[in-house]
Amino acid sequence: MRISRTEQQARNRQAVLTAARAEFAERGYTEAKIERIAERADLTRGAVYSNFPSKRSLYLAVLLAAANQDAAAARDAPPPWEAPYPRNTAVPPDTSPDDATSSDELPGAAGPNDASGSGDSPRAAGRTNATDGEELLSAAEWDGLTGEHHSHPPMDWANGLAVDRDANLRPASHGDSVGGRNAGSSAAGGGLEALDVASAAETFARVWLERLPLAYGDATVGRLKARSLTGVFDDERGRAALAQITWLEALLLAVALESCRARDAGRRVRLAELILTMLHGAAGLGETAPGFGDAFDVARACRHLAGLDIADEWNPPYLPYVPLAKEVRSAWAAPGEVVDELSGRPFELGDGVVVALGPGRLGGAEDAVRAARAGEVVTIVAVTDDPAETGALVRLRLTDLTTVLRRIFGPAFRPSLRLVLDDNGTLASAIGVTPTFDTETSVRIQRGEITFRADNRGAAYAATIAGRTQ
């Protein structure tokens, strides 16, 4: 049966991805060769490059496919505090199951009653994470080992509801204001609220660390699961993009933490930055020094970070010098439904503030988030002039982050904040933007019209406050 050219191209692309996954897993990014990938796929070198413009773009496509698989699996996963914890039965690969000992008997392992251990988390020599096949601890057993009990409400993820112990449903504390207040979930009402900040920080860290490889695990699988970017973005543009992506990640994590109990504490961006610094450090050590450290200790350390007294205010020094947004009157034509990465749901863009940011300006998102009034819809649109590489990097990192956030906080921890990854430029075109690395353009949409527009640094802030100042 003869197949069409389109079908053949799709087959070739999938063959390249399959071959590349094997090559990158076996040799890592730096040592992988396009020639070997072509040979594995039974294609020519030219056929590989006709599907992917560079080795870097191919590597990112492999990682992004894995991230999308993890995101799909997470949709059916139980809330992380209901999931069992890994039991310490890590066994070296040359040990038969019949000879396996408990982790407390492994060299260097410290059990909960071992004087040489910390006594507050189960440990295993060289382990950094759980994988399929490990024995698991129930939440109750974990509480017994740690001497603590973390009480978290079960969640109805589809509706963003916290269920109290009397089976009454009430909205989880998804605040719309900067401080995250939501009167519908007050403690005085007798219902359980969302996670407290310390528990949320610990749970986020534990779920984030799940993909890190075991010291005794298959190193070829671990390289891809850990989303290693070693040697991938060593150029100035790549490093700048990674910095901006991480600032946006910190903002999104902070907004989620601000939706937790003790919301009067205000901004939590610096806490989020500390958590991400610790987690990325653990990931780096997991790659360069397998077996060093313990994931449980890292997660508990993130919990304690929430107790630090950190001065955290939003007061950028450039705001007084930001030009006012220009008043315009142009018809708004919504480009159809787009996907909000924070909730995972499609929506059609309407009234509110739309902020288009290139990879070099993603950190500017906070200007709109903080300046917005309570309940005002802010849509952050990540645009790119390089979808195969820089755009793929943005999508990779934010897909992984939002997958974790949805598992812990539900799909609507801040209903008025939306995130769109505009790889194909659809939204950028709708608001009249030609994407560049340093794009920062913001518009205000009201009743079917674009009423204000701002460009360049500070544009997100200017368009957000425009209706109040002019």
Helices and strands as residue ranges (DSSP letters): H 5-31, H 34-41, H 45-51, H 55-74, E 85-86, G 97-99, G 103-105, E 136-137, H 139-146, E 155-156, E 161-163, E 169-171, G 183-185, G 187-189, H 197-208, G 209-211, H 219-225, H 236-258, G 263-265, H 269-288, H 295-305, G 319-321, E 326-331, E 337-340, E 345-348, E 352-357, G 359-364, H 365-371, E 378-383, H 390-409, E 417-422, H 426-430, E 440-446, E 449-455, H 459-469
